[in-house]
């Protein structure tokens, strides 16, 4: 995330945060996927937390990769120069990191969605998918996943810190600023990325291609079945999921208890100052 944190610190920070927000927000993932695929909703905890193991594997690796690659892309853009990133450079680095992480995310989300639809444990689901559809089936919906995650990472890495900085400067406390900023960024990123997420969920839930084929075929099918509104089914759950995720990450940035993880293998002069100061010193905020 930061261009001044080491690669290991960026990776560790993401991987420490991910299991926490994944377990807490897993019901929103189930409800979002069910709504997007037009499946009946249920409040049965056995269904709400179904696929949690696959989600934790997904989110832990995803968050680690997203924090790592965002930091790498920022360092690549700076090229060793001592200056602040421009807003366009900051957004570009986060967007590229989201697309890159989709290489890891897409196969695991296929497992999660198949498990949520048809039950079974993670290993059984992987075996069934491989036997029935082959190895390449794990990458189904990659383009939609990459587009969605480009927006998602921009919301988490760029928009949330920017909103927090402006809100704290306006007089809000650090926690309140994090909450309001995270919700604003979560709603913004959730709405923009929802069509891609809806296409992805439908493609990954229909490996047999009975209704949904390629990316463009799925988009056309959804449009014909309900117009633009159909592409935003589940947007409320996606916005809730992203807002909660962004807020947990923002709080984790502010917690001194994470300092040992952030210092592993890194410099000893890293300080857990307030979020806006830290983001400004890292060159993320102008």
Secondary structure, DSSP 8 states (H G I E B T S, - for coil): --SSS-HHHHHHHHHHHHHHHHHHHHHHHHHHHHHHTT------HHHHTTTHHHHHHHHHHHHHHHHHHHHHHHHHHHTT--S---HHHHHHHHHHHHHHHHHHHHHHHHHHHHHHHH---HHHHHHHHHHHH-GGGGGTTHHHHHHHHHHHHHIIIIIHHHHHHHHHHTT--HHHHHHHHHHHHHHHHHHHHHHHHHHHHHHHH-TT-SS--SHHHHHHHHHHHHHHHHTTTTHHHHHHHHHHHHHHHHHHHH-GGGHHHHHTTS-S------HHHHHHHTTS--
